[in-house]
Amino acid sequence: MLGKALLLLVCCAALSYGVPQLTNRISGGIPAFKGEFPWHVSIQRAIAGYNWTHLCDGAIVSTEFVITNGWCSSFDIGSYQVAAGSVDWANPGSTHNVVEFIDDPLRYGYLTLWRVDPPFEFTVYLSPVRLPAAFVESCPGTEMTVSGWGESEPYQPSNQLVKLNSLIVSKALCYPLAPGIRSLVYHICAKSSSDESGFCNHAGGFGAPLVYNGELRGVFHYQTGCEFPVVYTEVSLFREWISDVTGV
C-alpha cells in the first residue's frame, strides 16, 4: 500500500552508488546530556562477540524496534547488538540482540526496522522517538537537530553523543550539491551553519536521526563532506510501513 500511495505523488527513484563504507562521526557537534535523546542507539558489530565497535546510529520507535539506514544491515545478523540508554556508546545502559531485519518496501537501502531481544524497558533515559504524520512536509529553512557520535578532532573518534543544528535545504538547491544521488524523491536535505561542522571527511553517520521538536523527520542516508548538504531519508513517506510493522 505504501508503494501505491507514493506513486500517486512521486515517481520511483534509485541510487547510483553501491554499499558505502560504514562509519559514523559528527565534527563540530555539541555534547548531548544524558536523556536528551533517549531514543538514540548505537548499532554495534563484533566478530565472535568480541570487541564491539560502533557502526551505525538508530532511533527507538517501540519496545521491540529500532529504525536505521538500510545499508547498516549489510552483515550477518548475529554479529550485531544495539546499545541504548547512554551518551557513551562504549558504556550503554542496556544491550539488545538483533533478531530480525525488515527492509522498507522500496528496497533501495532507504530504511530498515530492526527487531531486538530483549525488548527495551523505557525510562527517563530510554524512550521512543515521536513519529511524524504520513507525508508531512519538512519545509526549507526549518531548523532541526541531528544527533550522532562525535570526533574529538578530525579522524579521532570519541565515545560522546553530540548534537548539531541544521537547516532544511530545498531539493532544487541540494540536488546539484549531492554527488552520487540520482533523485531526491524520498529524501530531505539539511546543512549545518558552518562548513566545518557536520558529517565530514566521508565519515557518514548512517542511520543518525534528524528530529524536529522531538519528532523524527529524517534518517541519515548520504553525504560526501562538510561542504555538501546531508541527505536524509524522509521518514513521513514511509509512515504507513512503519505502522504496519511496529503497530506504532
ZADO-1210 file (C-alpha; in nm, 4 decimals, padded with zeros to 6 digits):
<atoms>
<atom x="00.0000" y="00.0000" z="00.0000" code="MET" pos="1"/>
<atom x="00.2909" y="00.2355" z="00.0700" code="LEU" pos="2"/>
<atom x="00.4286" y="00.1977" z="-00.2819" code="GLY" pos="3"/>
<atom x="00.0911" y="00.2773" z="-00.4378" code="LYS" pos="4"/>
<atom x="00.0464" y="00.5837" z="-00.2190" code="ALA" pos="5"/>
<atom x="00.3901" y="00.7168" z="-00.3041" code="LEU" pos="6"/>
<atom x="00.3378" y="00.6651" z="-00.6735" code="LEU" pos="7"/>
<atom x="00.0432" y="00.9000" z="-00.6566" code="LEU" pos="8"/>
<atom x="00.2831" y="01.1749" z="-00.5516" code="LEU" pos="9"/>
<atom x="00.6204" y="01.0855" z="-00.6969" code="VAL" pos="10"/>
<atom x="00.7967" y="00.8557" z="-00.9389" code="CYS" pos="11"/>
<atom x="01.0369" y="00.5850" z="-00.8319" code="CYS" pos="12"/>
<atom x="01.3947" y="00.6773" z="-00.7507" code="ALA" pos="13"/>
<atom x="01.7198" y="00.4833" z="-00.7443" code="ALA" pos="14"/>
<atom x="02.0716" y="00.5434" z="-00.6177" code="LEU" pos="15"/>
<atom x="02.3809" y="00.5379" z="-00.8357" code="SER" pos="16"/>
<atom x="02.6272" y="00.4180" z="-00.5748" code="TYR" pos="17"/>
<atom x="02.6960" y="00.0879" z="-00.4075" code="GLY" pos="18"/>
<atom x="02.7194" y="-00.0108" z="-00.0423" code="VAL" pos="19"/>
<atom x="02.9235" y="00.2616" z="00.1308" code="PRO" pos="20"/>
<atom x="03.1910" y="00.2255" z="00.3915" code="GLN" pos="21"/>
<atom x="03.0053" y="00.2410" z="00.7220" code="LEU" pos="22"/>
<atom x="03.1468" y="00.4945" z="00.9652" code="THR" pos="23"/>
<atom x="02.9728" y="00.7476" z="01.1814" code="ASN" pos="24"/>
<atom x="03.1081" y="01.0729" z="01.3218" code="ARG" pos="25"/>
<atom x="02.9880" y="01.4320" z="01.3609" code="ILE" pos="26"/>
<atom x="03.2534" y="01.7034" z="01.3507" code="SER" pos="27"/>
<atom x="03.1919" y="02.0215" z="01.5500" code="GLY" pos="28"/>
<atom x="02.8894" y="01.8971" z="01.7435" code="GLY" pos="29"/>
<atom x="02.7787" y="01.9975" z="02.0948" code="ILE" pos="30"/>
<atom x="02.7893" y="01.7212" z="02.3603" code="PRO" pos="31"/>
<atom x="02.4444" y="01.5853" z="02.4444" code="ALA" pos="32"/>
<atom x="02.3404" y="01.5366" z="02.8043" code="PHE" pos="33"/>
<atom x="02.2087" y="01.2047" z="02.9292" code="LYS" pos="34"/>
<atom x="01.8407" y="01.1696" z="02.8482" code="GLY" pos="35"/>
<atom x="01.8385" y="01.4499" z="02.5884" code="GLU" pos="36"/>
<atom x="01.7979" y="01.1990" z="02.3032" code="PHE" pos="37"/>
<atom x="01.6604" y="00.8932" z="02.4843" code="PRO" pos="38"/>
<atom x="01.5717" y="00.7256" z="02.1542" code="TRP" pos="39"/>
<atom x="01.9264" y="00.7365" z="02.0174" code="HIS" pos="40"/>
<atom x="02.1027" y="00.3995" z="01.9973" code="VAL" pos="41"/>
<atom x="02.4427" y="00.2770" z="01.8904" code="SER" pos="42"/>
<atom x="02.4354" y="-00.0113" z="01.6443" code="ILE" pos="43"/>
<atom x="02.7466" y="-00.2165" z="01.7105" code="GLN" pos="44"/>
<atom x="02.9233" y="-00.5046" z="01.5439" code="ARG" pos="45"/>
<atom x="03.1700" y="-00.7624" z="01.6666" code="ALA" pos="46"/>
<atom x="03.3401" y="-01.0740" z="01.5385" code="ILE" pos="47"/>
<atom x="03.2507" y="-01.3780" z="01.7509" code="ALA" pos="48"/>
<atom x="03.1065" y="-01.1460" z="02.0166" code="GLY" pos="49"/>
<atom x="03.4353" y="-00.9735" z="02.0993" code="TYR" pos="50"/>
<atom x="03.5495" y="-00.6108" z="02.0677" code="ASN" pos="51"/>
<atom x="03.2166" y="-00.4436" z="02.0000" code="TRP" pos="52"/>
<atom x="03.2615" y="-00.1410" z="01.7723" code="THR" pos="53"/>
<atom x="03.0143" y="00.1353" z="01.6932" code="HIS" pos="54"/>
<atom x="02.8942" y="00.1044" z="01.3336" code="LEU" pos="55"/>
<atom x="02.5701" y="00.2987" z="01.2801" code="CYS" pos="56"/>
<atom x="02.3135" y="00.5109" z="01.4606" code="ASP" pos="57"/>
<atom x="01.9472" y="00.4371" z="01.5036" code="GLY" pos="58"/>
<atom x="01.6323" y="00.5550" z="01.6801" code="ALA" pos="59"/>
<atom x="01.3955" y="00.3572" z="01.9030" code="ILE" pos="60"/>
<atom x="01.0385" y="00.3542" z="01.7707" code="VAL" pos="61"/>
<atom x="00.8804" y="00.0950" z="02.0033" code="SER" pos="62"/>
<atom x="00.9699" y="-00.1575" z="02.2733" code="THR" pos="63"/>
<atom x="01.0864" y="-00.4006" z="02.0033" code="GLU" pos="64"/>
<atom x="01.2011" y="-00.1901" z="01.7089" code="PHE" pos="65"/>
<atom x="01.4793" y="00.0454" z="01.6047" code="VAL" pos="66"/>
<atom x="01.4852" y="00.2320" z="01.2737" code="ILE" pos="67"/>
<atom x="01.8083" y="00.2945" z="01.0831" code="THR" pos="68"/>
<atom x="01.9550" y="00.3270" z="00.7353" code="ASN" pos="69"/>
<atom x="01.9154" y="00.0233" z="00.5136" code="GLY" pos="70"/>
<atom x="02.2874" y="-00.0105" z="00.4452" code="TRP" pos="71"/>
<atom x="02.3580" y="-00.0769" z="00.8134" code="CYS" pos="72"/>
<atom x="02.2209" y="-00.4324" z="00.7885" code="SER" pos="73"/>
<atom x="02.4841" y="-00.5412" z="00.5358" code="SER" pos="74"/>
<atom x="02.6412" y="-00.8023" z="00.7646" code="PHE" pos="75"/>
<atom x="02.5285" y="-01.1238" z="00.9321" code="ASP" pos="76"/>
<atom x="02.2512" y="-01.0545" z="01.1832" code="ILE" pos="77"/>
<atom x="02.4312" y="-01.2442" z="01.4571" code="GLY" pos="78"/>
<atom x="02.7244" y="-01.0016" z="01.4506" code="SER" pos="79"/>
<atom x="02.5187" y="-00.7034" z="01.5763" code="TYR" pos="80"/>
<atom x="02.3962" y="-00.5632" z="01.9036" code="GLN" pos="81"/>
<atom x="02.2018" y="-00.2460" z="01.9852" code="VAL" pos="82"/>
<atom x="02.3313" y="-00.0362" z="02.2764" code="ALA" pos="83"/>
<atom x="02.0837" y="00.2072" z="02.4352" code="ALA" pos="84"/>
<atom x="02.0266" y="00.4427" z="02.7258" code="GLY" pos="85"/>
<atom x="02.3596" y="00.6261" z="02.7269" code="SER" pos="86"/>
<atom x="02.5517" y="00.9159" z="02.5734" code="VAL" pos="87"/>
<atom x="02.8665" y="00.6981" z="02.5740" code="ASP" pos="88"/>
<atom x="02.8347" y="00.4160" z="02.3235" code="TRP" pos="89"/>
<atom x="03.1050" y="00.2130" z="02.4993" code="ALA" pos="90"/>
<atom x="02.9138" y="00.2212" z="02.8306" code="ASN" pos="91"/>
<atom x="02.5482" y="00.1552" z="02.7425" code="PRO" pos="92"/>
<atom x="02.2571" y="00.1406" z="02.9805" code="GLY" pos="93"/>
<atom x="02.1384" y="-00.1792" z="02.8117" code="SER" pos="94"/>
<atom x="02.2290" y="-00.4012" z="02.5185" code="THR" pos="95"/>
<atom x="01.9960" y="-00.5956" z="02.2918" code="HIS" pos="96"/>
<atom x="02.0402" y="-00.8743" z="02.0389" code="ASN" pos="97"/>
<atom x="01.9108" y="-00.8216" z="01.6854" code="VAL" pos="98"/>
<atom x="01.6672" y="-01.0918" z="01.5747" code="VAL" pos="99"/>
<atom x="01.5137" y="-00.9562" z="01.2527" code="GLU" pos="100"/>
<atom x="01.5743" y="-00.7046" z="00.9732" code="PHE" pos="101"/>
<atom x="01.2677" y="-00.5689" z="00.7905" code="ILE" pos="102"/>
<atom x="01.3502" y="-00.3572" z="00.4847" code="ASP" pos="103"/>
<atom x="01.1259" y="-00.0811" z="00.3575" code="ASP" pos="104"/>
<atom x="00.9048" y="-00.1801" z="00.0621" code="PRO" pos="105"/>
<atom x="01.1129" y="00.0111" z="-00.1934" code="LEU" pos="106"/>
<atom x="01.4288" y="-00.1857" z="-00.1045" code="ARG" pos="107"/>
<atom x="01.6828" y="00.0764" z="-00.2128" code="TYR" pos="108"/>
<atom x="01.8519" y="00.0878" z="00.1257" code="GLY" pos="109"/>
<atom x="01.6409" y="00.3779" z="00.2481" code="TYR" pos="110"/>
<atom x="01.5264" y="00.2377" z="00.5835" code="LEU" pos="111"/>
<atom x="01.5310" y="-00.0840" z="00.7839" code="THR" pos="112"/>
<atom x="01.3441" y="-00.1736" z="01.1016" code="LEU" pos="113"/>
<atom x="01.5413" y="-00.3927" z="01.3410" code="TRP" pos="114"/>
<atom x="01.3605" y="-00.6119" z="01.5920" code="ARG" pos="115"/>
<atom x="01.5541" y="-00.6522" z="01.9169" code="VAL" pos="116"/>
<atom x="01.5508" y="-00.9006" z="02.2021" code="ASP" pos="117"/>
<atom x="01.5138" y="-00.8444" z="02.4893" code="PRO" pos="118"/>
<atom x="01.2686" y="-00.5575" z="02.4323" code="PRO" pos="119"/>
<atom x="01.3518" y="-00.2104" z="02.5599" code="PHE" pos="120"/>
<atom x="01.2370" y="-00.1142" z="02.9082" code="GLU" pos="121"/>
<atom x="01.1552" y="00.2547" z="02.8918" code="PHE" pos="122"/>
<atom x="01.2927" y="00.5009" z="03.1487" code="THR" pos="123"/>
<atom x="01.3678" y="00.8735" z="03.1552" code="VAL" pos="124"/>
<atom x="01.6940" y="00.7881" z="02.9741" code="TYR" pos="125"/>
<atom x="01.5479" y="00.5413" z="02.7246" code="LEU" pos="126"/>
<atom x="01.2250" y="00.6021" z="02.5340" code="SER" pos="127"/>
<atom x="01.0911" y="00.6043" z="02.1760" code="PRO" pos="128"/>
<atom x="01.1091" y="00.8932" z="01.9342" code="VAL" pos="129"/>
<atom x="00.7824" y="01.0501" z="01.8186" code="ARG" pos="130"/>
<atom x="00.6918" y="00.9743" z="01.4592" code="LEU" pos="131"/>
<atom x="00.5554" y="01.2235" z="01.2039" code="PRO" pos="132"/>
<atom x="00.2203" y="01.2081" z="01.0333" code="ALA" pos="133"/>
<atom x="00.2233" y="01.0453" z="00.6912" code="ALA" pos="134"/>
<atom x="00.3505" y="01.2738" z="00.4139" code="PHE" pos="135"/>
<atom x="00.4110" y="01.5720" z="00.6440" code="VAL" pos="136"/>
<atom x="00.6481" y="01.8124" z="00.4672" code="GLU" pos="137"/>
<atom x="00.9812" y="01.9264" z="00.6085" code="SER" pos="138"/>
<atom x="00.9969" y="02.2802" z="00.4722" code="CYS" pos="139"/>
<atom x="01.3170" y="02.4565" z="00.3592" code="PRO" pos="140"/>
<atom x="01.4525" y="02.6926" z="00.6217" code="GLY" pos="141"/>
<atom x="01.3240" y="02.4854" z="00.9154" code="THR" pos="142"/>
<atom x="01.5863" y="02.4237" z="01.1843" code="GLU" pos="143"/>
<atom x="01.6177" y="02.0635" z="01.3001" code="MET" pos="144"/>
<atom x="01.8631" y="01.8710" z="01.5173" code="THR" pos="145"/>
<atom x="02.0692" y="01.5646" z="01.4315" code="VAL" pos="146"/>
<atom x="02.2383" y="01.3520" z="01.6950" code="SER" pos="147"/>
<atom x="02.5298" y="01.1162" z="01.6464" code="GLY" pos="148"/>
<atom x="02.8664" y="01.0063" z="01.7812" code="TRP" pos="149"/>
<atom x="03.1381" y="01.2673" z="01.7613" code="GLY" pos="150"/>
<atom x="03.5004" y="01.3336" z="01.6853" code="GLU" pos="151"/>
<atom x="03.7367" y="01.4805" z="01.9436" code="SER" pos="152"/>
<atom x="03.9274" y="01.6150" z="01.6406" code="GLU" pos="153"/>
<atom x="03.9318" y="01.5218" z="01.2691" code="PRO" pos="154"/>
<atom x="03.9646" y="01.1440" z="01.2248" code="TYR" pos="155"/>
<atom x="03.9810" y="01.0970" z="01.6051" code="GLN" pos="156"/>
<atom x="03.6529" y="00.9345" z="01.7123" code="PRO" pos="157"/>
<atom x="03.5149" y="00.9863" z="02.0608" code="SER" pos="158"/>
<atom x="03.2528" y="00.7902" z="02.2527" code="ASN" pos="159"/>
<atom x="03.0421" y="01.1010" z="02.3226" code="GLN" pos="160"/>
<atom x="02.6978" y="01.1540" z="02.1721" code="LEU" pos="161"/>
<atom x="02.6765" y="01.5018" z="02.0204" code="VAL" pos="162"/>
<atom x="02.4108" y="01.7152" z="01.8526" code="LYS" pos="163"/>
<atom x="02.4144" y="01.9599" z="01.5645" code="LEU" pos="164"/>
<atom x="02.1509" y="02.2064" z="01.4474" code="ASN" pos="165"/>
<atom x="02.0875" y="02.2107" z="01.0741" code="SER" pos="166"/>
<atom x="01.8588" y="02.3945" z="00.8335" code="LEU" pos="167"/>
<atom x="01.6467" y="02.2124" z="00.5790" code="ILE" pos="168"/>
<atom x="01.7660" y="02.2942" z="00.2255" code="VAL" pos="169"/>
<atom x="01.5361" y="02.2903" z="-00.0774" code="SER" pos="170"/>
<atom x="01.5746" y="01.9948" z="-00.3100" code="LYS" pos="171"/>
<atom x="01.6401" y="02.2310" z="-00.6006" code="ALA" pos="172"/>
<atom x="01.9400" y="02.3728" z="-00.4159" code="LEU" pos="173"/>
<atom x="02.0515" y="02.0388" z="-00.2750" code="CYS" pos="174"/>
<atom x="02.0473" y="01.8255" z="-00.5900" code="TYR" pos="175"/>
<atom x="02.3486" y="01.9870" z="-00.7655" code="PRO" pos="176"/>
<atom x="02.5423" y="01.9658" z="-00.4375" code="LEU" pos="177"/>
<atom x="02.4751" y="01.5960" z="-00.3698" code="ALA" pos="178"/>
<atom x="02.7138" y="01.3978" z="-00.5916" code="PRO" pos="179"/>
<atom x="02.6023" y="01.0385" z="-00.6461" code="GLY" pos="180"/>
<atom x="02.2298" y="01.0973" z="-00.5925" code="ILE" pos="181"/>
<atom x="02.0097" y="01.0455" z="-00.8982" code="ARG" pos="182"/>
<atom x="01.6938" y="01.1660" z="-00.7308" code="SER" pos="183"/>
<atom x="01.5814" y="01.3263" z="-00.4062" code="LEU" pos="184"/>
<atom x="01.2249" y="01.1994" z="-00.4298" code="VAL" pos="185"/>
<atom x="01.2403" y="01.0124" z="-00.0994" code="TYR" pos="186"/>
<atom x="01.4821" y="01.2461" z="00.0733" code="HIS" pos="187"/>
<atom x="01.5238" y="01.5752" z="00.2534" code="ILE" pos="188"/>
<atom x="01.8479" y="01.7730" z="00.2750" code="CYS" pos="189"/>
<atom x="01.9938" y="01.9681" z="00.5652" code="ALA" pos="190"/>
<atom x="02.3053" y="02.1810" z="00.6093" code="LYS" pos="191"/>
<atom x="02.4818" y="02.2980" z="00.9236" code="SER" pos="192"/>
<atom x="02.5612" y="02.6678" z="00.9561" code="SER" pos="193"/>
<atom x="02.9351" y="02.6023" z="00.9289" code="SER" pos="194"/>
<atom x="03.1327" y="02.4289" z="00.6553" code="ASP" pos="195"/>
<atom x="03.3488" y="02.2840" z="00.9326" code="GLU" pos="196"/>
<atom x="03.0629" y="02.1128" z="01.1159" code="SER" pos="197"/>
<atom x="02.8744" y="01.8044" z="01.0110" code="GLY" pos="198"/>
<atom x="02.9412" y="01.4550" z="00.8826" code="PHE" pos="199"/>
<atom x="03.2788" y="01.5444" z="00.7389" code="CYS" pos="200"/>
<atom x="03.5723" y="01.3697" z="00.5769" code="ASN" pos="201"/>
<atom x="03.3477" y="01.0956" z="00.4349" code="HIS" pos="202"/>
<atom x="03.2597" y="00.9977" z="00.7939" code="ALA" pos="203"/>
<atom x="02.8923" y="00.9498" z="00.7153" code="GLY" pos="204"/>
<atom x="02.6617" y="00.8991" z="01.0130" code="GLY" pos="205"/>
<atom x="02.4471" y="00.6239" z="00.8669" code="PHE" pos="206"/>
<atom x="02.1166" y="00.5996" z="01.0492" code="GLY" pos="207"/>
<atom x="02.1599" y="00.9212" z="01.2517" code="ALA" pos="208"/>
<atom x="01.8151" y="01.0607" z="01.3421" code="PRO" pos="209"/>
<atom x="01.7140" y="01.4140" z="01.2395" code="LEU" pos="210"/>
<atom x="01.4394" y="01.5477" z="01.4642" code="VAL" pos="211"/>
<atom x="01.2106" y="01.8496" z="01.4764" code="TYR" pos="212"/>
<atom x="01.0838" y="01.9218" z="01.8277" code="ASN" pos="213"/>
<atom x="01.1473" y="01.5582" z="01.9169" code="GLY" pos="214"/>
<atom x="00.9708" y="01.4220" z="01.6073" code="GLU" pos="215"/>
<atom x="01.1694" y="01.2005" z="01.3709" code="LEU" pos="216"/>
<atom x="01.1808" y="01.3634" z="01.0289" code="ARG" pos="217"/>
<atom x="01.4898" y="01.2095" z="00.8709" code="GLY" pos="218"/>
<atom x="01.7372" y="00.9211" z="00.8912" code="VAL" pos="219"/>
<atom x="02.0890" y="00.9895" z="00.7658" code="PHE" pos="220"/>
<atom x="02.1470" y="00.8422" z="00.4213" code="HIS" pos="221"/>
<atom x="02.4371" y="01.0083" z="00.2408" code="TYR" pos="222"/>
<atom x="02.6955" y="01.2854" z="00.2377" code="GLN" pos="223"/>
<atom x="03.0369" y="01.3376" z="00.0782" code="THR" pos="224"/>
<atom x="03.1840" y="01.6078" z="00.3028" code="GLY" pos="225"/>
<atom x="03.1212" y="01.9140" z="00.5185" code="CYS" pos="226"/>
<atom x="03.0753" y="02.1468" z="00.2227" code="GLU" pos="227"/>
<atom x="02.7759" y="01.9483" z="00.0951" code="PHE" pos="228"/>
<atom x="02.4261" y="01.9155" z="00.2443" code="PRO" pos="229"/>
<atom x="02.3428" y="01.5944" z="00.4283" code="VAL" pos="230"/>
<atom x="02.0840" y="01.3759" z="00.2556" code="VAL" pos="231"/>
<atom x="01.8297" y="01.2097" z="00.4872" code="TYR" pos="232"/>
<atom x="01.5555" y="00.9617" z="00.4056" code="THR" pos="233"/>
<atom x="01.2244" y="01.1399" z="00.4681" code="GLU" pos="234"/>
<atom x="01.0509" y="00.9332" z="00.7333" code="VAL" pos="235"/>
<atom x="00.6992" y="01.0663" z="00.6721" code="SER" pos="236"/>
<atom x="00.6919" y="00.8996" z="00.3287" code="LEU" pos="237"/>
<atom x="00.7359" y="00.5612" z="00.4981" code="PHE" pos="238"/>
<atom x="00.4968" y="00.6217" z="00.7869" code="ARG" pos="239"/>
<atom x="00.2382" y="00.3638" z="00.6799" code="GLU" pos="240"/>
<atom x="00.5027" y="00.0917" z="00.6504" code="TRP" pos="241"/>
<atom x="00.6424" y="00.1741" z="00.9963" code="ILE" pos="242"/>
<atom x="00.2948" y="00.1499" z="01.1450" code="SER" pos="243"/>
<atom x="00.2203" y="-00.1797" z="00.9680" code="ASP" pos="244"/>
<atom x="00.5408" y="-00.3381" z="01.1059" code="VAL" pos="245"/>
<atom x="00.5590" y="-00.1902" z="01.4554" code="THR" pos="246"/>
<atom x="00.1977" y="-00.1084" z="01.5398" code="GLY" pos="247"/>
<atom x="00.3005" y="00.2477" z="01.6271" code="VAL" pos="248"/>
</atoms>
